């Protein structure tokens, strides 16, 4: 019985396409970041917040939700397009007149780096803080977060 490795040629091809190409790597990572917008729902939260502030709370939960959902689908689609077309030029961001290049967050909840030993080592006391529930969106309670 002949054994075939499907994963190895794909790995070699992707390594060959992305090695040494900073623009392709940026485009692929931007696409990966945008394609996870459907999980992150930052556009929906920001659209609800901004519409509620400008037009009132009733409009925020109705038209703001629909506007955010449209922007989420647009950002996810652009992310998938950028991941597929990463090895090919042009390498600049797409649809910047409609969406910002970086992902958006509501103004009341801008994330920071994780309070983890990877980012904030503390050799004096032997441990560092961390998010209490980082898997829950909107969880802002952090240990050792100063004023």
N, C-alpha and C positions, 0 to 999 in steps of 0.2 A: 504494500500500500504506500503510495507516494504522499508524503506530507508537504503541504504547501503553507508558506507563511504569508498571510495577507498583510499583517500589520507591519512587518519589517520593510517592505518596499514603500509603503505609505510613509513610514517614519523617515526613511532615507530621502524620499522625494521632498517631504516637508522641510527636513534639515537642509537640503540643498537649496531650496527656494528661499528660505529665511535666514541662512547664515550670511552674515556680513551686510545685510540689507537693512539699514536702520529705518528707512522710510517704510518698507514693507512691515517691519516689526511694529512700528508706531500705528500703522493703519490696521493691522490685525488686532493689536491690543485695544485700540479705540473701538473697533467693531465688536470685540468680545465684551467690552464694558457696556456698549450700547445694547447689545443683544440681551443682556441680563436686566434691562430696564423693566421688562414684564414681571420680573420677580421682585425687583427693588421698589417699584411703584412710586418713585420720586416725582415723576411728572404729574401723576394724579394728585398726590398730596400737595404739591406746590400750586397746581391749578385750582384746587379747592380753596386753599388758603388765600391766594391772590384774588380770586373771584369773590370770596366772602368779604374780604377787606374793601374791595372796590364797589361791589354791587349789592352787598348784603348777604346774610347767612343763608337765606333760602336759595338765592342764585348760586351760591357756592356749592351747595350739595346737589344741585341739579345740573345747571349748565357747566359749572366748574368741573364736575365729575366727568361729564361727556367730553369736554375739551381736554382734560387730562388723559382720558382713555384714548382719544385720537392721537395725542402727542406720544403716548406710550407705544402704540402700535407703529407709529411712524419711526420712532427712535429704534424700536426692535427690528423693524424691516431694514433700516439703514445699517444697523449693526450686522445683520446677516449678510447684506450686500457687501459691506466692507471686509468681512471675514473671507468671503468667497473670492473677492477681487483683490485681496491683499498683495499678491505677487506682481500685479500689473499696474502700471501708472494710469491715471494720476494718483498721487499719494495724499493729496490734501483732503480736508474734511468735506463732506457732502451736505447740502441743504442747510448751510449756516444761516441763511436768512430766516428760516423757520425754527430751527432748533439750535441751541448753543452747542459748542463743541464738547464741553465737559458736562457731565450729568448734573442735574439741578436737584436741589433739596429745598424743603420749606424753610423760610427764614427763621422759624422758631425752633428748628432742629437740624443744625448743621453738624455732621459727624466729625469726630476727631480720630486720631490714631487709637488703636486698641491700647488699653493700659495693660500691656503684656511685657514679659521679660525680654521679648524680642526687640521692642522699641524703647522701653524704659527700664533698664537694669538698675538694680539698687544693691550695690555690694556692701553697704553699711548695715542694713538690717536683714539682708538675706532673701528678701522677697519683694515683689512689687505688686501693685494693685491690678485690677482688671474689671471689665464690664461684668455686672452681675448676671445679666441675661442677654448676651449679644445676639442670640438667635431670634429674639423677638424684635420686630421692627418698631422703632420709636422708643425703645428702652434706653433711657438716658441716665440711669442711676449708675454712678461709677464710684469705686472705692478709691480713696486718696486723691480725689479731684479737688484741687484747691479753689479758692474764690477768684 
